[in-house]
């Protein structure tokens, strides 16, 4: 299976790359740097819906639209991809290898008082349940059974960035040594899903 070798990494920073168009109100293609604890790049992620039609869909449909996010190694080789089908409710991303084999999925769930979704493995089994209660709006806890195994925390990007762009930074923390490399990659993909689903809204 294709994925990033994350064994030995406890923290990953998912850093959204800012583009000039966001300062003037245009929704640009989402791009991210994936950095290790020493701020060394371990990979990149980028939305693949290009062209004028893709531009229009981003402006009018936002994160409800159909799109793909590709995850690349530091030397720009495709590691895996995440497909987001068009949905009005209960959004989902499906993570696959470059050859199309399933790696897992992230599925939004119904909840009134929290942001909630499940992480599924390649067989469609739920391996982690995730929630962000209203008193911890920027913290997402990944639970396996009764144990917290990982966290995704949104980090403050600065007043100007928060006010006028979608630029967000997320710290991915692997708190359990029992997580497999595939599960760690699903958590990292979940951080991008969290940004697209809950924070890709202009603050203007």
N, C-alpha and C positions, 0 to 999 in steps of 0.2 A: 504494500500500500504506500502511496505517496503522501508525505506529510513532512513537517519540520521535525528534526531531531531535538526534542525539548527536554530529554532526560538530563538532569543536572541543573536545569533552570528553575528557580523558584519564583521569579518575578519577570514579567514581560510588559513593556510599555507599548501600547497601541497609540500611535501619534498620528492624528489626522493632518494631512498636508493642506495648507491654505492656498487658495487660488484667488487672483485679483478680482474675478467676477463676483465673489461673495460679498465684497465690500460695497457693491452697487446693487445688490438685491437679486443677482442671478444665482440659481442653483447649479453648481458645477459638478462634474463627475467626482465621486468620492474616491479619495486616494489616502493610503495609510502607510506609515513606516512602522515596522515591528522591530523593537530594540530590546536588547538584553539588559541585565543589571548594570553593565558598564557603558550603556548607551551605544553599543555596537549593533549595527543592523544585522538581523537574522532573516529578514525577509521584507516583502512589500505586499500590499493588497490594493487592487484598483478595480473600479467599476468599468465594465467593458461596453456599455451601451453608448456608442459614439454617434456622430453625425447630427444633422439638424433635427431629424425626427426624435432622436434620443434626447436632444436638448429640450424640445417641446414637452415631451413626456415628463422630464424632470421638473419643469416649471409648473405643470398643471396637475400631475398625479402624485408627485412626491414619492414617498416610500411605499405607496400602494402599487406602483407600477411593476411590471415584469423586468428583471434585469439579472445580470450575472456579476459576481465579484470574483476575480482571479487572484490567487495567492501565489507569489513568486519567491524563489530563493534569492539570496543576495546577488547571484550572477544571472538573475532574470530568467531562470528556468521555472516553468509552471510546476508548483508543488501540489495544489489542489484547487478546486473551484467551488463556489457556493451559488446555487441557483435560487432566485426568489421569484416564485410564480405570482401572477396577478391575483390579489385577494383584497376584498373590502374588509373582511373580518378575520381575526386569528391568523396573522401573518406567519410565514414559515420560510426557512432557508434549508436547502438540501445540499449537503457537502459531498462531493464526488472526487475521485481521482481523475487525472487527465484522460484516462482511457474510459471513464464513465462508471467505474465501480463505486457503489455507495460507501461512504465513510461514516455517515450519520446525518442528523438533522436537528434543527432547533425549531420548536413549535410553540407559538404563543397560546396561552390558555386564558379562559375567562376568569376575571377577578375584579371585585369591586373596590377593594381597599389596598391593592398592591399591584405592581407590575409582575407578571408571572409567566413563565414558560418552562418547557421541558427540553432536555437534551437527550436525543435518541442515538443509539449506536447503529452500526451498519445493518443489523437485523430488525430495526424498528422498535427495539426495547428501550424503555425509559431508564437511563442510567444516572441522570441527575435532574433534580427539580430545583428551579431557580425562582426566587422572589425578591422584590425590593419593596418593603412596606413603606407607608406614607411618612414614617418618622426617620427613614433612611433612604431618601429618594435617590441618592447617587451611589448607593452600595447595593450590589447584587450578590446574594449568597447562593452558592451551588451546594445542594445537599444530596448526599447519597445515603439513603436510609435516614438515620438520625444524626449523621455526621456531616459537618461542613468540610468540604474537600477543596473548595476554591472560592475566590472572590473576584469580582470585577468592580472596580471603583472608578467613577468619573473624577478626573482631576481638574482643578480650576485652571483655565487657560488665560486668565487676564481679563480685565474689564472691557477693553476694546474688542477683543476676540469674542467674548461671551455676548456682547451687546449687538455686534454687527455681522457676525459670521456663524457658520455651523461648526467651526473648528472645535474639536473635542479631543481630549487625551484620556486614556483609560489605563489604569494599572491592573494587570492580571496577576493575581497571587495564587500560587498552587500551595495549599496548606496541608495537603495529604501526600505522604510518600507513596501511597498505594495507587495513585493515578497512573494509568498507562500513557504511553506517548500519544496514542490515538485520542484518548480522552482529553489530554492537555491541548491538543490541536482543536478539538471541538470547543473547549472553553475559550480558546483564543478567537476562533471564528464567531463565538457567541458575543464577544466584545464588539465586533463590527456590527453584528445584528442589533445589539443594544443601541449603538449609535444611530443606525438607520431607522430603527423603530421608534425610539423615545426622544432622541435629541436632534434629529435632522429637521429642525423647524427654525426659521429665522426669528431672531429676538427683536426685530425692528417693529 
